[in-house]
Amino acid sequence: MIVDKAEISQTGTPSPSVFDQFYGIELTDDLTRGHSVETVTKRHALPPILVQAIKLRDMTDQDKLRELGINHES
């Protein structure tokens, strides 16, 4: 089932990334549900750019800031 943007924003879940919009939310959720990115990468032979997109999508804002070298303590 593909969820449209209006439904996503009403449920309070994050809006879809460009990656999800291009490949389809259903595909990325089915590929990664319950599995590490490394497992999915091996199982589906995903290209590195796709692996990075999944990792970025799944990172919290705090993780993204840390990845950029910004230490933001609340």
DSSP file (Angstrom, degrees, kcal/mol; ACC not computed):
  #  RESIDUE AA STRUCTURE BP1 BP2  ACC     N-H-->O    O-->H-N    N-H-->O    O-->H-N    TCO  KAPPA ALPHA  PHI   PSI    X-CA   Y-CA   Z-CA
    1    1 A M              0   0    0      0, 0.0     2,-0.5     0, 0.0     0, 0.0   0.000 360.0 360.0 360.0 126.8    0.0    0.0    0.0
    2    2 A I        -     0   0    0     23,-0.1     2,-0.4    24,-0.0    22,-0.0  -0.838 360.0-146.6 -97.1 130.7    1.4    3.4   -1.0
    3    3 A V        -     0   0    0     -2,-0.5    22,-0.1     2,-0.0     2,-0.1  -0.796  12.9-130.7 -98.9 133.5    0.5    6.2    1.4
    4    4 A D     >  -     0   0    0     -2,-0.4     4,-1.9     1,-0.1     3,-0.3  -0.401  25.8-106.1 -82.3 165.5    0.0    9.7    0.0
    5    5 A K  H  > S+     0   0    0      1,-0.2     4,-2.4     2,-0.2     5,-0.2   0.849 117.0  55.6 -59.4 -39.4    1.7   12.8    1.5
    6    6 A A  H  > S+     0   0    0      1,-0.2     4,-1.7     2,-0.2    -1,-0.2   0.913 109.2  47.2 -62.2 -42.3   -1.5   14.1    3.1
    7    7 A E  H  > S+     0   0    0     -3,-0.3     4,-1.6     1,-0.2    -1,-0.2   0.882 110.4  53.3 -66.3 -38.2   -2.0   10.9    5.0
    8    8 A I  H  X>S+     0   0    0     -4,-1.9     5,-1.1     1,-0.2     4,-0.8   0.936 109.4  47.0 -63.1 -46.8    1.6   10.8    6.1
    9    9 A S  H  <5S+     0   0    0     -4,-2.4     3,-0.3     1,-0.2    -1,-0.2   0.836 110.5  53.3 -67.8 -30.7    1.5   14.3    7.6
   10   10 A Q  H  <5S+     0   0    0     -4,-1.7    -1,-0.2     1,-0.2    -2,-0.2   0.818 106.7  52.0 -71.9 -30.3   -1.8   13.6    9.4
   11   11 A T  H  <5S-     0   0    0     -4,-1.6    -1,-0.2    -3,-0.2    -2,-0.2   0.632 110.7-121.7 -81.4 -12.8   -0.3   10.5   11.0
   12   12 A G  T  <5 +     0   0    0     -4,-0.8    -3,-0.2    -3,-0.3    -4,-0.1   0.476  67.9 132.4  86.9   1.5    2.7   12.4   12.3
   13   13 A T      < -     0   0    0     -5,-1.1    -1,-0.3     1,-0.1    -2,-0.1  -0.522  68.8 -81.4 -82.6 157.6    5.2   10.2   10.6
   14   14 A P        -     0   0    0      0, 0.0    -1,-0.1     0, 0.0     3,-0.1  -0.163  48.1-105.3 -58.7 148.5    8.0   11.9    8.6
   15   15 A S        -     0   0    0      1,-0.1   -10,-0.0    -3,-0.1     2,-0.0  -0.396  49.9 -87.9 -69.0 154.0    7.3   13.1    5.1
   16   16 A P        -     0   0    0      0, 0.0    -1,-0.1     0, 0.0     2,-0.1  -0.325  40.7-126.4 -67.9 144.7    8.8   10.9    2.4
   17   17 A S     >  -     0   0    0      1,-0.1     4,-2.4    -3,-0.1     5,-0.2  -0.307  29.4-102.1 -78.9 170.1   12.3   11.7    1.3
   18   18 A V  H  > S+     0   0    0      1,-0.2     4,-2.3     2,-0.2     5,-0.2   0.892 125.8  56.5 -58.4 -39.3   13.2   12.2   -2.4
   19   19 A F  H  > S+     0   0    0      1,-0.2     4,-2.8     2,-0.2     5,-0.3   0.935 108.4  45.1 -57.2 -49.2   14.5    8.6   -2.3
   20   20 A D  H  > S+     0   0    0      1,-0.2     4,-2.2     2,-0.2    -1,-0.2   0.871 111.9  52.3 -65.3 -37.2   11.2    7.3   -1.1
   21   21 A Q  H  < S+     0   0    0     -4,-2.4    -1,-0.2     2,-0.2    -2,-0.2   0.882 114.5  42.9 -66.6 -36.6    9.3    9.4   -3.7
   22   22 A F  H  < S+     0   0    0     -4,-2.3    -2,-0.2    -5,-0.2    -1,-0.2   0.940 127.3  28.2 -74.7 -48.0   11.5    8.1   -6.5
   23   23 A Y  H  < S-     0   0    0     -4,-2.8     4,-0.3    -5,-0.2    -2,-0.2   0.617 117.5-103.8 -91.3 -13.1   11.6    4.4   -5.5
   24   24 A G     X  -     0   0    0     -4,-2.2     4,-1.9    -5,-0.3     3,-0.2   0.411  16.6-111.7  94.3 128.1    8.2    4.3   -3.8
   25   25 A I  H  > S+     0   0    0      1,-0.2     4,-2.5     2,-0.2     5,-0.3   0.890 116.5  57.1 -57.1 -41.1    7.6    4.2    0.0
   26   26 A E  H  > S+     0   0    0      1,-0.2     4,-2.4     2,-0.2    -1,-0.2   0.905 106.0  49.1 -59.8 -43.7    6.4    0.7   -0.2
   27   27 A L  H  > S+     0   0    0     -4,-0.3     4,-2.4    -3,-0.2    -1,-0.2   0.947 113.5  44.0 -63.0 -50.3    9.6   -0.6   -1.9
   28   28 A T  H  X S+     0   0    0     -4,-1.9     4,-2.0     1,-0.2    -1,-0.2   0.883 114.9  49.0 -67.7 -36.7   12.0    1.0    0.6
   29   29 A D  H  X S+     0   0    0     -4,-2.5     4,-2.0    -5,-0.2    -1,-0.2   0.918 112.6  48.0 -66.4 -42.7    9.9   -0.1    3.6
   30   30 A D  H  < S+     0   0    0     -4,-2.4    -2,-0.2    -5,-0.3    -1,-0.2   0.883 113.0  48.7 -65.2 -38.1    9.6   -3.6    2.4
   31   31 A L  H  < S+     0   0    0     -4,-2.4    -1,-0.2    -5,-0.2    -2,-0.2   0.893 123.1  29.9 -67.6 -39.9   13.3   -3.8    1.7
   32   32 A T  H >< S+     0   0    0     -4,-2.0     3,-2.1    -5,-0.2    -2,-0.2   0.593  81.7 125.3-101.6 -11.3   14.4   -2.5    5.0
   33   33 A R  T 3< S-     0   0    0     -4,-2.0     3,-0.1     1,-0.3    -4,-0.0  -0.296  93.1 -10.6 -58.2 116.2   11.7   -3.5    7.5
   34   34 A G  T 3  S+     0   0    0      1,-0.2     2,-0.3    -2,-0.2    -1,-0.3   0.540 117.3  97.5  77.0   7.4   13.3   -5.5   10.3
   35   35 A H  S <  S-     0   0    0     -3,-2.1    -1,-0.2     4,-0.0     2,-0.1  -0.936  74.5-112.2-129.1 150.6   16.7   -5.8    8.7
   36   36 A S     >  -     0   0    0     -2,-0.3     4,-2.2     1,-0.1     5,-0.2  -0.400  32.0-115.0 -72.6 157.8   19.9   -3.9    8.9
   37   37 A V  H  > S+     0   0    0      1,-0.2     4,-2.6     2,-0.2     5,-0.2   0.881 117.3  56.2 -60.4 -37.6   21.0   -1.9    5.9
   38   38 A E  H  > S+     0   0    0      2,-0.2     4,-2.1     1,-0.2    -1,-0.2   0.906 107.5  47.7 -62.6 -42.1   24.0   -4.2    5.5
   39   39 A T  H  > S+     0   0    0      2,-0.2     4,-2.5     1,-0.2    -1,-0.2   0.927 113.3  47.5 -63.7 -45.6   21.8   -7.3    5.4
   40   40 A V  H  X S+     0   0    0     -4,-2.2     4,-2.5     1,-0.2     6,-0.2   0.896 109.5  54.5 -62.9 -40.7   19.5   -5.6    2.8
   41   41 A T  H  X>S+     0   0    0     -4,-2.6     4,-1.1     1,-0.2     5,-0.9   0.923 112.5  42.2 -59.6 -46.4   22.6   -4.5    0.7
   42   42 A K  H  <5S+     0   0    0     -4,-2.1    -2,-0.2     2,-0.2    -1,-0.2   0.915 115.9  48.8 -67.4 -43.1   23.9   -8.1    0.5
   43   43 A R  H  <5S+     0   0    0     -4,-2.5    -2,-0.2     1,-0.2    -1,-0.2   0.873 124.9  27.2 -66.9 -38.3   20.6   -9.7   -0.1
   44   44 A H  H  <5S-     0   0    0     -4,-2.5    -1,-0.2    -5,-0.2    -2,-0.2   0.374  97.7-127.5-109.3   3.5   19.5   -7.3   -2.9
   45   45 A A  T  <5 -     0   0    0     -4,-1.1    -3,-0.2    -5,-0.2    -4,-0.1   0.927  39.3-171.4  49.5  53.4   22.9   -6.2   -4.3
   46   46 A L      < -     0   0    0     -5,-0.9    -1,-0.2    -6,-0.2    -2,-0.0  -0.485  24.6-109.4 -76.6 144.3   22.0   -2.5   -3.9
   47   47 A P    >>  -     0   0    0      0, 0.0     4,-1.8     0, 0.0     3,-0.8  -0.386  31.6-109.3 -69.1 152.9   24.4    0.1   -5.4
   48   48 A P  H 3> S+     0   0    0      0, 0.0     4,-2.5     0, 0.0     5,-0.2   0.830 116.8  56.2 -53.5 -38.4   26.3    2.2   -2.9
   49   49 A I  H 3> S+     0   0    0      1,-0.2     4,-1.9     2,-0.2     5,-0.1   0.872 108.0  48.7 -65.1 -35.2   24.4    5.4   -3.6
   50   50 A L  H <> S+     0   0    0     -3,-0.8     4,-2.1     2,-0.2    -1,-0.2   0.881 109.7  52.0 -70.0 -39.3   21.1    3.6   -2.8
   51   51 A V  H  X S+     0   0    0     -4,-1.8     4,-2.4     2,-0.2    -2,-0.2   0.923 110.2  48.8 -61.8 -45.1   22.6    2.2    0.5
   52   52 A Q  H  X S+     0   0    0     -4,-2.5     4,-2.7     1,-0.2     5,-0.2   0.888 108.8  53.6 -63.2 -39.2   23.7    5.7    1.5
   53   53 A A  H  X S+     0   0    0     -4,-1.9     4,-2.2     2,-0.2    -1,-0.2   0.902 109.7  47.7 -62.8 -40.7   20.2    7.1    0.7
   54   54 A I  H  X S+     0   0    0     -4,-2.1     4,-2.0     2,-0.2    -2,-0.2   0.923 111.9  49.9 -65.5 -43.8   18.6    4.4    2.9
   55   55 A K  H  X S+     0   0    0     -4,-2.4     4,-0.9     1,-0.2    -2,-0.2   0.926 112.5  46.7 -61.3 -45.0   21.1    5.2    5.8
   56   56 A L  H >< S+     0   0    0     -4,-2.7     3,-0.6     1,-0.2    -1,-0.2   0.892 110.6  53.1 -64.3 -39.6   20.4    9.0    5.5
   57   57 A R  H 3< S+     0   0    0     -4,-2.2    -1,-0.2     1,-0.2    -2,-0.2   0.885 111.7  45.4 -61.9 -38.6   16.7    8.4    5.4
   58   58 A D  H 3< S+     0   0    0     -4,-2.0    -1,-0.2    -5,-0.1    -2,-0.2   0.570  91.2 104.1 -85.5  -9.2   16.8    6.3    8.6
   59   59 A M  S << S-     0   0    0     -4,-0.9     2,-0.1    -3,-0.6    -3,-0.0  -0.430  70.1-125.8 -73.0 145.8   19.1    8.7   10.5
   60   60 A T     >  -     0   0    0     -2,-0.1     4,-2.3     1,-0.1     5,-0.2  -0.420  30.2-105.0 -78.1 166.2   17.6   10.9   13.2
   61   61 A D  H  > S+     0   0    0      1,-0.2     4,-2.4     2,-0.2     5,-0.2   0.894 124.0  54.6 -58.7 -39.3   18.3   14.6   13.0
   62   62 A Q  H  > S+     0   0    0      1,-0.2     4,-2.3     2,-0.2    -1,-0.2   0.909 108.1  48.7 -61.0 -43.2   20.8   14.2   15.9
   63   63 A D  H  > S+     0   0    0      2,-0.2     4,-2.5     1,-0.2    -1,-0.2   0.892 109.8  52.1 -64.1 -39.9   22.7   11.5   13.9
   64   64 A K  H  X S+     0   0    0     -4,-2.3     4,-1.5     2,-0.2    -2,-0.2   0.915 110.3  47.8 -63.7 -42.6   22.7   13.7   10.8
   65   65 A L  H  <>S+     0   0    0     -4,-2.4     5,-2.8     1,-0.2     4,-0.4   0.919 112.1  49.7 -63.1 -43.2   24.2   16.6   12.7
   66   66 A R  H ><5S+     0   0    0     -4,-2.3     3,-1.3     1,-0.2    -2,-0.2   0.899 107.6  54.4 -62.0 -41.2   26.8   14.3   14.3
   67   67 A E  H 3<5S+     0   0    0     -4,-2.5    -1,-0.2     1,-0.3    -2,-0.2   0.835 108.0  50.3 -61.3 -33.6   27.7   13.0   10.8
   68   68 A L  T 3<5S-     0   0    0     -4,-1.5    -1,-0.3    -3,-0.2    -2,-0.2   0.482 122.0-108.7 -83.4  -3.4   28.2   16.6    9.7
   69   69 A G  T < 5S+     0   0    0     -3,-1.3     2,-0.6    -4,-0.4    -3,-0.2   0.671  74.9 135.9  85.1  17.7   30.5   17.2   12.7
   70   70 A I      < -     0   0    0     -5,-2.8     2,-0.9    -6,-0.2    -1,-0.3  -0.889  42.5-155.4-102.3 119.5   28.1   19.5   14.5
   71   71 A N        +     0   0    0     -2,-0.6     2,-0.7    -3,-0.1    -9,-0.0  -0.821  18.9 175.1 -96.9 103.1   27.8   18.7   18.2
   72   72 A H        -     0   0    0     -2,-0.9     2,-0.4   -10,-0.2    -6,-0.1  -0.910   8.1-170.6-114.9 106.2   24.4   20.0   19.3
   73   73 A E              0   0    0     -2,-0.7    -2,-0.0     1,-0.1     0, 0.0  -0.810 360.0 360.0 -96.6 134.4   23.5   19.2   22.9
   74   74 A S              0   0    0     -2,-0.4    -1,-0.1     0, 0.0    -2,-0.0   0.441 360.0 360.0 -89.0 360.0   19.9   19.9   24.0
